[in-house]
Amino acid sequence: MLMKVPKQTHPEEYIVKQWLSLALISTAVLSASVHAAGDPVAGKEKATACMTCHGNESFGGIFYTLQLAGRDADKLTVKTNKYKSGKILHPMMNLAVAFFSEKEIEDISAYYQSLGKPAFVPPFLQIKGDDDVDGPGQVAYAK
């Protein structure tokens, strides 16, 4: 498929402009996706205080209905930031996340997403989530 070159410019200029536009768009998209993603390895190190309640790869947490394994990292980041800012009031969570930076919250969220499904899902109880519960007894996990 041949591209029609506008008459007001030289063909070489048009091609260079197209390549520059493509490079600029690609750079913007890649930098946005890199910034949004946390580091699961760093998140595992920072999530030690979270694991008691929210579990890890082999432990469901003391409140196994609050497991975070497999949850979407973006949703976890948004909700955790709501706890940090006080938009959601929960004394334990507000205190627990008060001193985490934005990057640390992204890393911890990426760690929990990287775990896949929770260590233990009781058949008769529902794991609590934000808006990502599909129905009674069903949990939507990151894909």
C-alpha positions in Angstrom: 0.0 0.0 0.0 1.5 3.3 -1.1 1.1 6.4 1.0 -0.1 9.5 -0.7 2.5 12.3 -0.1 1.0 15.8 0.4 2.1 18.1 -2.4 3.3 20.9 -0.1 6.1 18.9 1.3 9.0 16.9 -0.1 8.6 13.1 0.2 11.7 12.8 2.4 10.4 15.4 4.8 7.0 13.6 5.0 8.6 10.2 5.8 10.9 11.7 8.5 7.9 13.4 10.1 5.9 10.2 10.1 8.8 8.3 11.7 9.3 11.0 14.3 5.6 11.0 15.1 5.6 7.2 15.5 8.7 7.3 17.7 7.2 10.0 19.9 3.9 8.1 20.3 5.8 4.9 21.1 7.9 6.5 23.7 4.9 8.1 25.4 3.0 4.8 25.5 6.1 2.8 26.8 6.9 5.3 29.5 3.3 5.4 30.7 3.2 1.6 31.0 6.5 1.4 32.7 5.6 4.1 35.2 2.3 2.3 36.0 3.8 -1.1 36.7 5.3 -1.8 40.1 8.1 -4.2 40.9 6.8 -7.5 42.4 10.2 -8.5 43.8 10.6 -5.2 45.6 6.9 -5.4 46.6 7.4 -8.7 48.3 10.1 -7.2 50.5 7.9 -4.2 51.4 4.8 -6.3 52.0 5.9 -8.1 55.1 3.6 -6.1 57.4 0.7 -6.7 54.9 1.1 -10.5 54.9 -0.2 -11.1 58.4 -3.7 -10.0 57.3 -3.6 -10.3 53.5 -1.5 -13.4 53.1 1.3 -14.4 50.7 2.0 -17.2 48.3 1.5 -20.0 50.9 -0.4 -18.4 53.7 -4.0 -17.1 53.4 -3.6 -14.5 56.2 -5.3 -14.4 59.5 -8.4 -13.0 57.8 -8.5 -15.2 54.8 -11.5 -13.3 53.4 -9.1 -10.4 52.9 -6.6 -12.1 50.7 -5.1 -9.9 48.0 -3.3 -12.6 45.9 -4.2 -12.3 42.2 -6.0 -9.0 42.5 -5.5 -6.4 39.8 -2.5 -4.2 40.7 -4.1 -1.0 39.4 -7.2 -1.5 41.5 -5.2 -2.3 44.6 -3.0 0.8 44.1 -6.1 3.0 43.7 -7.8 1.5 46.8 -4.6 1.6 48.9 -4.1 5.3 48.0 -7.7 6.0 49.1 -6.8 4.5 52.5 -3.6 6.6 52.6 -5.4 9.8 51.7 -8.2 9.1 54.2 -10.9 8.8 51.5 -11.7 5.4 53.0 -11.6 5.3 56.8 -10.3 2.1 58.4 -8.1 2.7 61.4 -5.8 -0.2 60.8 -5.3 0.3 57.0 -5.0 4.1 57.4 -2.1 3.6 59.8 -0.6 0.7 57.9 -0.2 2.6 54.6 0.4 6.1 56.0 4.2 5.9 55.4 4.3 4.1 52.1 5.3 6.1 49.1 3.4 5.9 45.8 6.1 3.7 44.3 6.1 1.3 47.3 2.3 1.0 47.0 2.7 0.1 43.3 5.3 -2.4 44.1 3.2 -4.1 46.8 0.2 -4.2 44.5 2.3 -5.8 41.7 3.5 -8.4 44.2 0.0 -9.4 45.2 -1.1 -9.5 41.5 1.9 -11.7 40.7 0.8 -14.4 43.2 -2.1 -15.6 41.1 -5.0 -17.1 43.0 -5.1 -17.0 46.8 -3.5 -19.7 48.9 -6.9 -20.7 50.4 -10.4 -20.0 49.1 -13.1 -21.3 51.5 -16.0 -22.7 49.5 -18.7 -21.2 51.8 -17.3 -17.7 52.2 -16.6 -14.9 49.8 -13.3 -13.1 49.6 -13.8 -9.4 50.0 -12.7 -7.0 47.2 -13.5 -3.6 45.8 -15.8 -3.6 42.8 -14.2 -6.7 41.3 -16.5 -9.4 42.8 -18.6 -11.0 40.0 -21.3 -12.4 42.2 -21.9 -14.4 45.4 -18.9 -16.5 46.2 -17.0 -15.4 43.0 -13.9 -13.3 42.8 -12.5 -11.7 39.7 -8.7 -12.1 39.5 -6.2 -10.3 37.3 -5.9 -11.9 33.9 
